[in-house]
Amino acid sequence: YEDLALNQGRAIIEEAKQRFEITHAIAIHRIGALEIGDVAVWVGVVSAHRYPAFDACRWILDTIKADIPVWKQEYYEDDSSKWLSNNG
């Protein structure tokens, strides 16, 4: 599963380089326990101008959330928990 997600992530970055005027991009998705408000995904992009960088960041994040299955376990105040997938 991890190799599949990494390969999909690399493909998304390569496609972003084709779609937008950027020279480099990276995305990091956290794993493990996170608190409410913690950064789960970080995207960085290098380009000569800011607008292609902003557009590429938005596209990369939206595509990661849509195309790469990510499971998370949510914990609730009543001590119950539930596993959820972004691909529903």
N, C-alpha and C positions, 0 to 999 in steps of 0.2 A: 504494500500500500504506500509506504513512504517513497519508494523509488518512483512509483507512478505519479505521485503528487509532485515530486521534484522534476520529473520529465515534463509534466504539464506546465509547471511553473517556468521552466526554461523556454518552452515553446511560446508561452504568453509573452515573455520578455523579448524573444526574437521577433514575434509578430508586431509588438509595439515599436521596435526599431524600424520596421518596414512601414508602419502606418504613420508615424510621427517623425518630425525632424529632431531626433535625439541621438546622442552618441553612446549613451550607456544607461542601463537601468538595473535595479536590483529590488527584490521584494523579500521580506523576511516575515514569516508567520510564526508567532510564538506557540510553544507547546507547554503543557503543564498547567498548574493552577494559576489562575488570574483573578484578581480582585475587580470589582466593578470600577470602571474607569481606566483600567490598565490598557496599554496599547497592545492589541492583538496582532495587527499587521502594520508593517512599516514599508513604505515604498519610497525609493530615491531615484531620481532621474537627472541626467546631465544633458544639457542642450545649450545651444548658443543663445537662445531667447527663452523667456519664461513661459510664454503661452503654450508652445508645444510641450514643455515640461509639465505644466499643469494638466493639459489635456491627456498626456500619456499617463500621468499618475492616476487620474480618475479612471481612465480606460483599464489600466492594469488592475487596480483594486476591484472594479466592477466585474472584470472578467475572472479574476481569482475567485470571487464570491459566487459567481454563476457556474463556473466550470470545474473547479477543484472541490471534490467532496471533503468537507471538514466536519468532524463530529465533535460535539462539546457536551459535557455533562453539566447541567444546571442544578444548583442546589437551592432549596426553598426554605422559608422560615419554619415550616412544619417538620423539618428534618428529612423530607423526602427529596428525591432527585430524579432527574429524567435525562436520558441521552437524546440529543437532537442533532440533525444533519441540516446543513445549509441547502442541500439538494432535495429536501423534504419528502 
